[in-house]
Structures are given as C-alpha cells and as structure tokens.
Amino acid sequence: MFHSNANKITYGKTLSVLALALSLAPVSFGQDTLVSALKQKYRLSEINSQGVVANPGTVLTIEADGINAEPYPTMITFENPVIDGQVKQRSKGLGFLKSSNLQILQPGQKVYITKINNSTDSKEDSLKVTILTTDAVLATFGSGYGQYRTSKRYSTTLAFKLPSGTLAHMSPEDAEKTIEAVLSVNPADQVRARDSGTVARSCEPHCAVSTTTGTVVGNAVVAPTAAPATAAPTIGLGQTPDQVTSILGAPSQIIDLGAKKIYKYPDMKVIFTGGKVSDVQ
C-alpha cells in the first residue's frame, strides 16, 4: 500500500512538471520565432574586434533623439529603453560606468544592426536591438601624456519595453513597426552599402570604407606612398560638358533648364549656357 501511494505521488509530480513545460513552450517558441523573423528582415552585420565591418548587413537610419552610445568595442553595452516610440534616459545610478567618450547619436545617422534578442520577466518584455554606427568619428582617449585620438564607431542597445507577455503573441509585422519608429530602412542605403564595399585591406584593422559615402574612415595602419605631384584640375569658361566630365567625372546631379544646365558636384556647381561653361560656383 505504501509503494502504491508513492507511485501515485511520483506520477502526479510528473504530470505537473509536464503541464508546466507545455504551458511555457508556446511562449518560448513564439519569441524565438519572432527574433528569427526579424533577423531575416534586418540582416545582421559581422564586426571584428576593431570595429571593421567583415560582413555588412542592413543599413538603417536613426529617427529618434536621445540615443546614447559608447565607443566600440566596449566592455559593457548599456541599454537605451524605448517606450511607446520614445527613447528614455538611462539610469543615472550607472553613470560612473559610462565612457568619457559618450556620444548622443543624431537623427539621420546610419547604423548597422549587430544583434537582436529578447528578454522577459514578470513585469515586462524587452525586444533588444544592438546597433553600430556605419561611420567612425574622431574621439580622444586617455589623459595627460597618455592621451591619444583615434577614429571609433559607436555602439549601443535599444531595449523596446513592452507589457509582459507581449512578445509571445507579437507578429513580425508589429515588431517591425515598433523598431522602425526609431530606426528606418531606406532601400537606397542598401544599394550603396553593397556597391561601395566594406573594408579597405590596406587600412585594417583601424579603418574601413564608409558604406554610405564610400570614403575611408579611421586611421590607416600603412602610410600611403607619396603620389607624384599633378596639376590641379582646372575648369574654364567655354568648356563643353564632355570636357568637364573628363576632368571631374560624372556629376551627382544634372539640372536641365533647357539652354541652361547645371552639373552638381560635392563641392561645386558647373553652369552651362548654350553647351558651354558660363559660371562655376
């Protein structure tokens, strides 16, 4: 009789454990599926320890103010809580751990996504997106005689705060809307990132090629060999469009006003009247 009761107790415990596991399984599966779907939508970038992009992913544009970021790599990546599409200030109690080179990212800056994950507790769910700036900025490190300047990308994590249990039932489309209230996707950025390349091999590991501008950022390890002096390109009155493009290359934009055309370059405008250069601004 004693053995029969013991078997009943053991059997009852097994059923309870099984019921608990089954009740939790859909939540875990739902969240993992959501993260996987977001990684399909936003391709993660692979970054080495020096901040050089080894394999670029989706480029996004910052749309919100107040995102704090630290130089990459950093030992601790702090989170920026995002509630109802608004970036909130981080805990002041952790201020002593923050980098002295803290940057506030600006709307319009381009970033990669390097990680997407989630967490859940009894109070709230968090959908976490870790970002890294596509371009480096010059920052000062150390102090006194040990002070130096170098170009660094900046990284941080956006923690989208949601009511507890939300992630278990959230659709990928709703999650994308939540993220894109702070980070938007521009298809043109993806084309530029693919076409411009990612790493200038002669500069590794301290510099890379900007995915949005195509220019080198960072400090080159290998000094470039001196190029022979050449005459500065000269644009003169009366030159034809073909002569100008042979000197300056193709313009970034052409404004056609009939007899008057304007060729726009990054640092100048060349104005043609009747097919000849009439002014340079």
Salt bridges, closest charged atoms under 4 A:
GLU70 OE2 - ARG90 NH1 3.18
GLU79 OE2 - LYS128 NZ 2.79
GLU124 OE2 - LYS161 NZ 3.38
ASP189 OD2 - LYS110 NZ 2.83
ASP189 OD1 - ARG192 NH2 2.52
ASP195 OD1 - ARG194 NE 3.82
GLU204 OE2 - ARG201 NH1 2.60
ASP256 OD1 - LYS261 NZ 3.64
